Amino acid sequence: MAITHAEHDKLKQFMAAEVKQFIKETMLEWAIAAEGAVADAHDPEDDDSDVYWLISLLGNLLWAATVFFPPAAVVAEGVSSASMSTKVASMLGATMAADVARKMWQDPPATDQAKESLRDMISAKEDELRTLFVKEADAWIASDLANYVTNEMLAAAHITPDSGTLVDQNAEDLMKSVLEMANLEDYTLQHFLFPGGSITSGNVSTALRKLMLVELNRALADFNRQFRSWKKDRTIYVAQNGGFNAFGPVMKDGRVTTRAELLEEEYATKNPFTPHIRFHGVPPHIHGPQWLTMPMNRILQQAAS
């Protein structure tokens, strides 16, 4: 029989319910993967840079947004979900207010405490991502997914190509065929949630975790290089101002310190370390002022003041 409008609407409802439930489950997998990547990531090589790195992670979750962007090769071929990916980057790209960063700067938390705060933030962003993707799913289901399912059913002889007649008796039977043969979960993963990638329904959390960990550790390597360079410039400043020639303690604001330490603090106030972190899984234009570099500069400058 030919599918009726009522059966067609029921089929869309079934598809929407199935896909949206899967989206919710997948966002939980994303959060689990992000927390795991943070737990596995290396710490900065210099303890003095911990606070900068923690502010970087807490202030910008772009490293966790990289999985939503298609690989560069896929983008070049024109297979892209740039609009959704950019919305995700907007949501994850600036997550911590300047006053929170200032508090962290003045009273740096322990690494474990900072990672706990980061886990809480990831959990909050999981809720926001779930809402975003569920909201955007209807249009995708009605267009991209509907065309895919139709083609799959034609190929599987569940719809005759000439008349559009269903071999199955009703929408429920057709939906069972869709679930069994069209592989909705993998299609949703690879064409809506994580476009162009190789994420499959059997390894979501593990695969995402590995991708995020690569981004974190690669960014940390560059972060360490930048901090070494900044610290070298600070040492030169101290030497040029006689910090290493002065002996004996110095009193400052009721505390005992040295001239070298005072000059280090002076340099940091005048020239705060402002890392420019590049996450390779995010297109270069996303790293413009609105996402990462300028917010980090402003946050750190305000925090140091």
RANOR-V108061 format. One record per pair of residues at least 12 apart in sequence whose ideal C-beta (glycine too) atoms are under 10 Angstrom apart, sorted by the first residue. I is the first residue (numbers start at 0). J is the second residue. If there is no record, write none. Layout:
BEGIN
i=I j=J
i=I j=J
END
This chain:
BEGIN
i=0 j=162
i=0 j=164
i=0 j=165
i=0 j=166
i=0 j=167
i=0 j=168
i=0 j=169
i=1 j=158
i=1 j=159
i=1 j=162
i=1 j=163
i=1 j=164
i=1 j=165
i=2 j=158
i=2 j=163
i=2 j=164
i=2 j=165
i=2 j=167
i=2 j=169
i=2 j=170
i=2 j=173
i=3 j=165
i=3 j=169
i=3 j=170
i=5 j=169
i=5 j=170
i=6 j=165
i=6 j=167
i=6 j=168
i=6 j=169
i=6 j=170
i=6 j=171
i=6 j=173
i=7 j=145
i=7 j=170
i=7 j=173
i=8 j=170
i=9 j=169
i=9 j=170
i=9 j=171
i=9 j=173
i=9 j=174
i=10 j=145
i=10 j=148
i=10 j=165
i=10 j=169
i=10 j=170
i=10 j=171
i=10 j=173
i=10 j=174
i=10 j=177
i=11 j=137
i=11 j=140
i=11 j=141
i=11 j=144
i=11 j=145
i=11 j=148
i=11 j=170
i=12 j=170
i=12 j=174
i=13 j=170
i=13 j=171
i=13 j=173
i=13 j=174
i=13 j=175
i=13 j=177
i=13 j=178
i=14 j=136
i=14 j=140
i=14 j=141
i=14 j=144
i=14 j=145
i=14 j=148
i=14 j=170
i=14 j=174
i=14 j=177
i=14 j=178
i=14 j=181
i=14 j=183
i=15 j=133
i=15 j=136
i=15 j=137
i=15 j=140
i=15 j=141
i=15 j=144
i=16 j=174
i=17 j=140
i=17 j=174
i=17 j=177
i=17 j=178
i=17 j=183
i=17 j=184
i=17 j=187
i=18 j=132
i=18 j=133
i=18 j=136
i=18 j=137
i=18 j=139
i=18 j=140
i=18 j=144
i=18 j=183
i=18 j=184
i=18 j=186
i=18 j=187
i=18 j=191
i=18 j=192
i=19 j=129
i=19 j=132
i=19 j=133
i=19 j=134
i=19 j=136
i=19 j=137
i=19 j=140
i=19 j=187
i=20 j=133
i=21 j=136
i=21 j=183
i=21 j=184
i=21 j=187
i=21 j=188
i=21 j=191
i=21 j=192
i=21 j=200
i=22 j=128
i=22 j=129
i=22 j=131
i=22 j=132
i=22 j=133
i=22 j=135
i=22 j=136
i=22 j=187
i=22 j=188
i=22 j=191
i=22 j=192
i=23 j=125
i=23 j=129
i=23 j=130
i=23 j=132
i=23 j=133
i=24 j=129
i=24 j=184
i=24 j=200
i=24 j=203
i=25 j=128
i=25 j=129
i=25 j=132
i=25 j=184
i=25 j=187
i=25 j=188
i=25 j=191
i=25 j=192
i=25 j=193
i=25 j=198
i=25 j=200
i=25 j=203
i=25 j=204
i=25 j=207
i=26 j=124
i=26 j=125
i=26 j=126
i=26 j=127
i=26 j=128
i=26 j=129
i=26 j=130
i=26 j=131
i=26 j=132
i=26 j=133
i=26 j=192
i=27 j=122
i=27 j=125
i=27 j=129
i=27 j=203
i=27 j=204
i=28 j=125
i=28 j=188
i=28 j=192
i=28 j=198
i=28 j=200
i=28 j=202
i=28 j=203
i=28 j=204
i=28 j=205
i=28 j=206
i=28 j=207
i=28 j=208
i=29 j=63
i=29 j=64
i=29 j=66
i=29 j=67
i=29 j=121
i=29 j=124
i=29 j=125
i=29 j=128
i=29 j=129
i=29 j=192
i=29 j=193
i=29 j=203
i=29 j=204
i=29 j=207
i=29 j=208
i=29 j=211
i=30 j=63
i=30 j=118
i=30 j=121
i=30 j=122
i=30 j=123
i=30 j=124
i=30 j=125
i=30 j=126
i=30 j=128
i=30 j=129
i=30 j=204
i=30 j=207
i=31 j=121
i=31 j=125
i=31 j=203
i=31 j=204
i=31 j=205
i=31 j=207
i=31 j=208
i=32 j=63
i=32 j=66
i=32 j=121
i=32 j=203
i=32 j=204
i=32 j=205
i=32 j=206
i=32 j=207
i=32 j=208
i=32 j=209
i=32 j=210
i=32 j=211
i=32 j=212
i=33 j=60
i=33 j=62
i=33 j=63
i=33 j=64
i=33 j=66
i=33 j=91
i=33 j=117
i=33 j=118
i=33 j=120
i=33 j=121
i=33 j=122
i=33 j=124
i=33 j=125
i=33 j=204
i=33 j=207
i=33 j=208
i=33 j=211
i=33 j=212
i=33 j=215
i=34 j=63
i=34 j=114
i=34 j=117
i=34 j=118
i=34 j=121
i=34 j=122
i=34 j=125
i=34 j=204
i=34 j=208
i=34 j=211
i=35 j=204
i=35 j=205
i=35 j=207
i=35 j=208
i=35 j=209
i=35 j=211
i=35 j=212
i=36 j=62
i=36 j=63
i=36 j=121
i=36 j=207
i=36 j=208
i=36 j=209
i=36 j=210
i=36 j=211
i=36 j=212
i=36 j=213
i=36 j=214
i=36 j=215
i=36 j=216
i=37 j=56
i=37 j=62
i=37 j=63
i=37 j=113
i=37 j=114
i=37 j=115
i=37 j=117
i=37 j=118
i=37 j=121
i=37 j=208
i=37 j=211
i=37 j=212
i=37 j=215
i=38 j=114
i=38 j=117
i=38 j=118
i=38 j=208
i=38 j=212
i=39 j=208
i=39 j=209
i=39 j=211
i=39 j=212
i=39 j=215
i=39 j=216
i=40 j=52
i=40 j=56
i=40 j=62
i=40 j=114
i=40 j=211
i=40 j=212
i=40 j=214
i=40 j=215
i=40 j=216
i=40 j=218
i=40 j=219
i=41 j=212
i=41 j=215
i=41 j=216
i=41 j=219
i=41 j=220
i=41 j=223
i=42 j=110
i=42 j=114
i=42 j=219
i=43 j=55
i=43 j=110
i=43 j=219
i=43 j=222
i=43 j=223
i=43 j=226
i=44 j=219
i=44 j=220
i=44 j=222
i=44 j=223
i=44 j=224
i=44 j=226
i=44 j=227
i=45 j=223
i=45 j=226
i=45 j=227
i=45 j=230
i=46 j=110
i=47 j=226
i=47 j=230
i=47 j=233
i=47 j=263
i=47 j=267
i=47 j=272
i=48 j=219
i=48 j=222
i=48 j=223
i=48 j=225
i=48 j=226
i=48 j=227
i=48 j=229
i=48 j=230
i=48 j=272
i=48 j=274
i=49 j=107
i=49 j=108
i=49 j=109
i=49 j=110
i=49 j=113
i=50 j=100
i=50 j=103
i=50 j=104
i=50 j=105
i=50 j=106
i=50 j=107
i=50 j=108
i=50 j=113
i=50 j=272
i=50 j=299
i=50 j=302
i=51 j=104
i=51 j=107
i=51 j=222
i=51 j=225
i=51 j=226
i=51 j=229
i=51 j=271
i=51 j=272
i=51 j=273
i=51 j=274
i=51 j=295
i=51 j=299
i=51 j=302
i=52 j=110
i=52 j=113
i=52 j=218
i=52 j=219
i=52 j=222
i=52 j=223
i=52 j=226
i=52 j=274
i=52 j=276
i=53 j=100
i=53 j=103
i=53 j=104
i=53 j=107
i=53 j=108
i=53 j=109
i=53 j=110
i=53 j=112
i=53 j=113
i=53 j=114
i=53 j=116
i=53 j=117
i=54 j=95
i=54 j=99
i=54 j=100
i=54 j=101
i=54 j=103
i=54 j=104
i=54 j=107
i=54 j=113
i=54 j=274
i=54 j=295
i=54 j=298
i=54 j=299
i=54 j=302
i=55 j=95
i=55 j=218
i=55 j=219
i=55 j=222
i=55 j=274
i=55 j=276
i=55 j=291
i=55 j=295
i=55 j=298
i=55 j=299
i=56 j=94
i=56 j=95
i=56 j=113
i=56 j=114
i=56 j=116
i=56 j=117
i=56 j=120
i=56 j=215
i=56 j=218
i=56 j=219
i=56 j=276
i=57 j=94
i=57 j=95
i=57 j=99
i=57 j=100
i=57 j=103
i=57 j=108
i=57 j=113
i=57 j=114
i=57 j=116
i=57 j=117
i=57 j=120
i=57 j=298
i=58 j=92
i=58 j=93
i=58 j=94
i=58 j=95
i=58 j=96
i=58 j=97
i=58 j=99
i=58 j=100
i=58 j=103
i=58 j=120
i=58 j=291
i=58 j=294
i=58 j=295
i=58 j=298
i=58 j=299
i=59 j=88
i=59 j=91
i=59 j=92
i=59 j=93
i=59 j=94
i=59 j=95
i=59 j=276
i=59 j=278
i=59 j=286
i=59 j=290
i=59 j=291
i=59 j=292
i=59 j=294
i=59 j=295
i=59 j=298
i=60 j=87
i=60 j=88
i=60 j=90
i=60 j=91
i=60 j=92
i=60 j=93
i=60 j=94
i=60 j=95
i=60 j=117
i=60 j=120
i=60 j=121
i=60 j=124
i=60 j=211
i=61 j=87
i=61 j=88
i=61 j=91
i=61 j=92
i=61 j=93
i=61 j=94
i=61 j=214
i=61 j=218
i=61 j=276
i=61 j=277
i=61 j=278
i=61 j=280
i=61 j=281
i=61 j=285
i=61 j=286
i=61 j=290
i=61 j=291
i=62 j=91
i=62 j=210
i=62 j=211
i=62 j=212
i=62 j=213
i=62 j=214
i=62 j=215
i=62 j=216
i=62 j=217
i=62 j=218
i=62 j=219
i=62 j=276
i=62 j=278
i=62 j=280
i=62 j=281
i=63 j=87
i=63 j=91
i=63 j=117
i=63 j=120
i=63 j=121
i=63 j=124
i=63 j=128
i=63 j=207
i=63 j=210
i=63 j=211
i=63 j=214
i=63 j=215
i=63 j=278
i=63 j=280
i=64 j=84
i=64 j=85
i=64 j=86
i=64 j=87
i=64 j=88
i=64 j=89
i=64 j=90
i=64 j=91
i=64 j=92
i=64 j=124
i=64 j=128
i=64 j=211
i=64 j=214
i=64 j=278
i=64 j=280
i=64 j=281
i=64 j=285
i=64 j=290
i=65 j=84
i=65 j=87
i=65 j=88
i=65 j=91
i=65 j=207
i=65 j=210
i=65 j=211
i=65 j=213
i=65 j=214
i=65 j=215
i=65 j=218
i=65 j=278
i=65 j=279
i=65 j=280
i=65 j=281
i=65 j=282
i=65 j=285
i=66 j=84
i=66 j=87
i=66 j=192
i=66 j=193
i=66 j=196
i=66 j=198
i=66 j=203
i=66 j=206
i=66 j=207
i=66 j=208
i=66 j=209
i=66 j=210
i=66 j=211
i=66 j=214
i=66 j=280
i=66 j=281
i=67 j=80
i=67 j=83
i=67 j=84
i=67 j=85
i=67 j=86
i=67 j=87
i=67 j=88
i=67 j=91
i=67 j=128
i=67 j=132
i=67 j=192
i=67 j=193
i=67 j=194
i=67 j=196
i=67 j=207
i=67 j=280
i=67 j=281
i=68 j=80
i=68 j=81
i=68 j=83
i=68 j=84
i=68 j=85
i=68 j=87
i=68 j=88
i=68 j=193
i=68 j=194
i=68 j=195
i=68 j=196
i=68 j=278
i=68 j=280
i=68 j=281
i=68 j=282
i=68 j=285
i=69 j=81
i=69 j=84
i=69 j=189
i=69 j=193
i=69 j=194
i=69 j=195
i=69 j=196
i=69 j=280
i=69 j=282
i=70 j=194
i=70 j=195
i=70 j=196
i=70 j=197
i=70 j=280
i=71 j=195
i=71 j=279
i=71 j=280
i=71 j=282
i=72 j=195
i=73 j=194
i=73 j=195
i=73 j=196
i=74 j=194
i=74 j=195
i=74 j=282
i=76 j=195
i=78 j=189
i=78 j=190
i=78 j=194
i=78 j=195
i=79 j=194
i=79 j=195
i=79 j=282
i=80 j=135
i=80 j=139
i=80 j=143
i=80 j=190
i=80 j=191
i=80 j=192
i=80 j=193
i=80 j=194
i=80 j=195
i=81 j=194
i=81 j=282
i=81 j=285
i=82 j=135
i=83 j=131
i=83 j=132
i=83 j=135
i=83 j=139
i=83 j=191
i=83 j=192
i=83 j=194
i=84 j=193
i=84 j=194
i=84 j=281
i=84 j=282
i=84 j=285
i=85 j=281
i=85 j=282
i=85 j=284
i=85 j=285
i=85 j=290
i=86 j=128
i=86 j=131
i=86 j=132
i=86 j=135
i=87 j=124
i=87 j=127
i=87 j=128
i=87 j=131
i=87 j=132
i=87 j=192
i=87 j=281
i=88 j=278
i=88 j=281
i=88 j=282
i=88 j=285
i=88 j=286
i=88 j=289
i=88 j=290
i=88 j=291
i=89 j=131
i=89 j=285
i=89 j=289
i=89 j=290
i=90 j=124
i=90 j=127
i=90 j=128
i=90 j=130
i=90 j=131
i=91 j=120
i=91 j=121
i=91 j=124
i=91 j=127
i=91 j=128
i=91 j=281
i=91 j=290
i=92 j=281
i=92 j=285
i=92 j=286
i=92 j=287
i=92 j=289
i=92 j=290
i=92 j=291
i=92 j=294
i=93 j=289
i=93 j=290
i=93 j=291
i=93 j=293
i=93 j=294
i=93 j=295
i=93 j=298
i=94 j=117
i=94 j=120
i=94 j=121
i=94 j=123
i=94 j=124
i=94 j=294
i=95 j=116
i=95 j=117
i=95 j=120
i=95 j=294
i=95 j=298
i=96 j=298
i=97 j=294
i=97 j=297
i=97 j=298
i=97 j=299
i=97 j=300
i=97 j=301
i=97 j=302
i=98 j=298
i=98 j=301
i=98 j=302
i=99 j=116
i=99 j=298
i=99 j=302
i=100 j=294
i=100 j=295
i=100 j=297
i=100 j=298
i=100 j=299
i=100 j=301
i=100 j=302
i=101 j=298
i=101 j=299
i=101 j=301
i=101 j=302
i=101 j=303
i=101 j=304
i=102 j=302
i=103 j=116
i=103 j=298
i=103 j=302
i=104 j=271
i=104 j=298
i=104 j=299
i=104 j=301
i=104 j=302
i=104 j=303
i=104 j=304
i=105 j=302
i=105 j=303
i=128 j=192
i=132 j=187
i=132 j=191
i=132 j=192
i=135 j=191
i=136 j=187
i=136 j=191
i=136 j=192
i=139 j=187
i=139 j=190
i=139 j=191
i=140 j=183
i=140 j=187
i=140 j=191
i=143 j=186
i=143 j=187
i=143 j=190
i=143 j=191
i=144 j=177
i=144 j=181
i=144 j=183
i=144 j=186
i=144 j=187
i=144 j=190
i=144 j=191
i=147 j=177
i=147 j=181
i=147 j=182
i=147 j=183
i=147 j=186
i=147 j=187
i=147 j=190
i=148 j=173
i=148 j=174
i=148 j=176
i=148 j=177
i=148 j=180
i=148 j=181
i=148 j=183
i=148 j=186
i=149 j=163
i=149 j=177
i=149 j=181
i=150 j=181
i=151 j=176
i=151 j=177
i=151 j=180
i=151 j=181
i=151 j=182
i=151 j=183
i=151 j=186
i=152 j=165
i=152 j=166
i=152 j=167
i=152 j=173
i=152 j=176
i=152 j=177
i=152 j=180
i=152 j=181
i=154 j=180
i=154 j=181
i=155 j=176
i=155 j=177
i=155 j=179
i=155 j=180
i=155 j=181
i=157 j=172
i=157 j=173
i=157 j=176
i=157 j=177
i=157 j=180
i=157 j=181
i=158 j=173
i=158 j=176
i=182 j=199
i=182 j=200
i=183 j=200
i=184 j=199
i=184 j=200
i=184 j=201
i=184 j=203
i=185 j=198
i=185 j=199
i=185 j=200
i=185 j=201
i=186 j=200
i=187 j=200
i=188 j=200
i=188 j=203
i=188 j=206
i=193 j=206
i=193 j=207
i=193 j=210
i=196 j=210
i=197 j=210
i=198 j=210
i=210 j=280
i=211 j=278
i=211 j=280
i=213 j=279
i=213 j=280
i=214 j=276
i=214 j=277
i=214 j=278
i=214 j=279
i=214 j=280
i=214 j=281
i=215 j=278
i=217 j=276
i=217 j=277
i=217 j=278
i=217 j=279
i=217 j=280
i=218 j=274
i=218 j=276
i=218 j=277
i=218 j=278
i=218 j=279
i=219 j=276
i=221 j=274
i=221 j=275
i=221 j=276
i=221 j=277
i=221 j=278
i=221 j=279
i=222 j=272
i=222 j=274
i=222 j=275
i=222 j=276
i=222 j=277
i=223 j=274
i=224 j=274
i=225 j=272
i=225 j=273
i=225 j=274
i=225 j=275
i=225 j=276
i=226 j=272
i=226 j=274
i=228 j=272
i=229 j=266
i=229 j=267
i=229 j=270
i=229 j=271
i=229 j=272
i=229 j=273
i=229 j=274
i=230 j=263
i=230 j=266
i=230 j=272
i=232 j=266
i=232 j=270
i=232 j=272
i=233 j=262
i=233 j=263
i=233 j=264
i=233 j=265
i=233 j=266
i=233 j=267
i=233 j=270
i=233 j=272
i=234 j=259
i=234 j=262
i=234 j=263
i=234 j=266
i=235 j=266
i=236 j=262
i=236 j=263
i=236 j=265
i=236 j=266
i=236 j=267
i=236 j=269
i=236 j=270
i=237 j=258
i=237 j=259
i=237 j=260
i=237 j=261
i=237 j=262
i=237 j=263
i=237 j=265
i=237 j=266
i=238 j=259
i=238 j=262
i=239 j=262
i=240 j=258
i=240 j=259
i=240 j=261
i=240 j=262
i=240 j=265
i=240 j=266
i=241 j=258
i=241 j=259
i=241 j=262
i=242 j=257
i=242 j=258
i=242 j=259
i=242 j=260
i=242 j=261
i=242 j=262
i=242 j=263
i=242 j=265
i=242 j=266
i=243 j=257
i=243 j=258
i=243 j=259
i=243 j=262
i=244 j=258
i=244 j=259
i=245 j=257
i=245 j=258
i=245 j=259
i=245 j=261
i=245 j=262
i=246 j=258
i=249 j=261
i=251 j=264
i=264 j=303
i=267 j=299
i=267 j=303
i=268 j=300
i=268 j=303
i=268 j=304
i=269 j=303
i=270 j=300
i=270 j=303
i=271 j=295
i=271 j=296
i=271 j=298
i=271 j=299
i=271 j=300
i=271 j=301
i=271 j=302
i=271 j=303
i=271 j=304
i=272 j=295
i=272 j=299
i=272 j=303
i=273 j=292
i=273 j=293
i=273 j=295
i=273 j=296
i=273 j=297
i=273 j=298
i=273 j=299
i=273 j=300
i=273 j=303
i=274 j=291
i=274 j=292
i=274 j=295
i=274 j=296
i=274 j=299
i=275 j=291
i=275 j=292
i=275 j=295
i=275 j=296
i=276 j=291
i=276 j=292
i=276 j=295
i=277 j=291
i=277 j=292
i=278 j=290
i=278 j=291
END
